């Protein structure tokens, strides 16, 4: 029994040594402080991102292996795994607001391969053209609301009902309206009990009031506009521009 314990202990010690070595080497890779689009307002006062910035390191050739790992691709977690490797700030990826996620992904891409992103888009007259989007020039919508020390915001449903809510986080379930509401509503009047909030959503939150609340969140959500003005020649030879949208996925890191 003692020999088995010794062997396990030796393996653990070896893994610890390897991890220390990796941490030491990784710490030498240059990093950048990235400003979050939420300015940290959506996080509690003791959250590592409340300061409004996140530290990320530059991507190395070794990190590129993540982008081609078959199991990550199959499970749709390539970007998550890459961000976990690049984020230096001690924060759980699931505790990052969705509003900040796109900013962090774009920052990771910019640090890795530069700000110019080659894309293929379809023009209004149905031509497929290749162009480049300057990721540093994307329009942003700032968060104009003020939060409390919990990173929560006030909303009044009517004269008798007040809500405290937060913006969605990465790990929130958002498939259904009820999922969204249960995720973001943190307090109804004086109660923060999840069962009471669920009861309110199910039996008291009228559909019309719910829609107004969801619209309020959408209208005030900070975000990066994933679109840019693109110039092209029409089939008649005229110079025109249009706004082309694009998605953030693993192909953002193809270069």
N, C-alpha and C positions, 0 to 999 in steps of 0.2 A: 504493500500500500504506500509505504514511504517513497519507493522508487517512482511510482506513478506520479505522486505529488511533486517530486523533484523534477521530473521530466516536464510536467505542465508549467511549473515555475520557471524553468529554463526557457521554454517557449515564450512565456509572457515577458520575461526579461528581454529576450531578443526582439520581440515586437515593440516593446517600449523604446529600446535603443534605436530601432529603425525609425520609429515615429519621431523621436527627438532629432535624429539626423535629417529627416525629411523637413521638419519644421525649421531647423536651422538653415538649410539650403533655401527653402521657400522664402524665408524672411529676407533674403538678399535680393529678391526680385522687386523691381521698382513698383511703387503703388501710387494711386491717385485718390484724392478725396472728391467724391461725386456729390453734387448738390441734389437733394431729393425734390421732386416736384411738389410734394406735400409740405415741404419745409419742416417736416417732423411733427406737424400739428396733430396728425391722426394717431399718434402714439402716446401712451401714458408717460408721465414725467420721468419714470425710472427706466424707460425703454432705451436701448442703445442707439436708436435712430431718432430719438426726440430732438437731438441737436440739429437735425435736418441734413446731415451728411452721412455717407457710407464710404468706407475705404475699400478699394478694390485693387488687386494687383494685375499687372500685365499678363497676358496669356503667353505660354511658351509652346514650343513644338510638342512637348509631352502632353500638354492639355488638349491638343488637337485630336488625340486618340479618343477622347470622350465623344467627339462629334461623329465618330465612325463605329462606336461600340454597338453591335447588333442588338443586344438586349435592351439598351437604353432607347434605341430607335423604335424597337418593337413596342415598348411600353410607353412611348411618348414622353420620356423624361430627360431627353438630351439636354435641353436648355437648363432644366433644374440642376442636373449634375454639373454642368459647366459653371453655373453661378455659384454653386456650393464650393467649387474648387477655387473660384476667383475672388469671392468676397472675403475680405480680411476681418472686417468688423465681426465681433462675436454676437451673431444674431441667427436665429432659426429662419430659414427661408420661408416657412409657413407663416411666420409672424410679420412678414413684410406686406404692406398694403398693396392691393392690386394697382392702385393709382401710381405707385412708385415702381412697380415691376417692369413696365415698358421702358421707363427711364434707365433702369439698371441694365436691362438687356442691351439697349442701344449704347450705353456707356461701355459695356463689355466688348461690343463689336468695334466701337471706335478706338478703344485702347488696343485692340488686337490687330485690326486691319486698316484703320483710318476712317475718316468721316464719309468718304465717297462710297456709295452703295450701288452697284450695277443692278438694274432691274429690266425686265421686259414688260411693257404695258401695252394695252389696247387703246388706240385713239378713238375719238367719237365717230370717225368714219371707218372704224373696224380694221385699221392697220395695226400690225404688231411691230413695235419699234423698241430698240434697246436704248437705254439712257442711264444716267447716273443721278441719284438723289443725294444731296448733301444732308447727312443726318444731323449736322450741327445747326441747320437752319430750319428744322421742323418747328411749326407753331406749337406753343404750349398754352394751356389754360391753367391759371393759378388758382389756388384755394383761397377764397376771399373770406370764408367763415372763421370765427375764432372758436377754439376748443377750450375745454376745461383741463384740469390736471390729469384726467384719465384719457385724454385724447378723444373726448366725446363732444357732441354738438347738440344744441337745443332745437326742438321743433314742436310747434303747437298744432295739434290736430283740430281742436276747437276750444271753446271757453272752459271746458271742464277736463280736458285731456292734454297733458304735455308729455313729450317723448324726449329721451336722450338716446342718440344713436351714434354709431361709429361708421366709418367707411369700410367696405369689404376688405378682408384680408385674403391672402392666397389660399389658405386652407378652408375657407368658408364654402359651404354647399350652396350653390346658387341656381340649381336646375329649375326649381319651382319658385313661384312668388312667395309661398310660405317659408321656403328655405332661406331666401334673401331676408325676409322680415325677421325671422327668428335669429339670423346671424347678426344683423346690424342694430336691432333695437335692444338697448341695454337697460332701459328703465322706462316704466310707464307710471306717471305721477310719482308716488313715493315708493314703489316696489321695484326691486331688482331681481326678484325670484323668477327663474326661467319658466317655471310652471305658470305663474301668474301672467307673464308676458305671452306665453303660448295661448293661454285662455283668452287674453285680450285679442290676439290676432285672429283666433278662430271664431270667436263669438261676438266681438264688439267692434272690431276695426272694419268699418263699412268699405265696400269695394271702391267707391268714389274717393273716399279719404285716403285709402291705400294707394290709389293711382297718383293722387296729388303728392303724397309723400315720396313715392318712388321717382316721380318726375323732379321733385325738389333735390333728391340725392343726385340724380343724373345731371341736372343743370348746374349743380355746384361741385361736381366731381372734378378735381384737377386731373389733367391728362395731357399727353402728347398727341397731337393730330398726326396720325399715320398716313399722311398724304402730302403731296408737293406739286407745285406748278411745273408742268412739262411743256416744252416747246416742240412743235413738229410741223412738217409740211403736209398740207392736205393733198389729196389726189389731184387737185387742180393746180398745185404748186404754190399755194398761199401759206404764209407763216401764221400759225395759230398756237394758242396755248390752252391747256385744260388741266384740271386737278386730278392727279392719279393717286389712288390709294394702294397700300401694300400691307402685308401681314408680317408679324414677327414670328419667325420659326427658325429651325435649324439652318435653313438655307441662307439666313442672314449672315452666317459665318462662312459661307462658301466664298472663295476668293480666287 
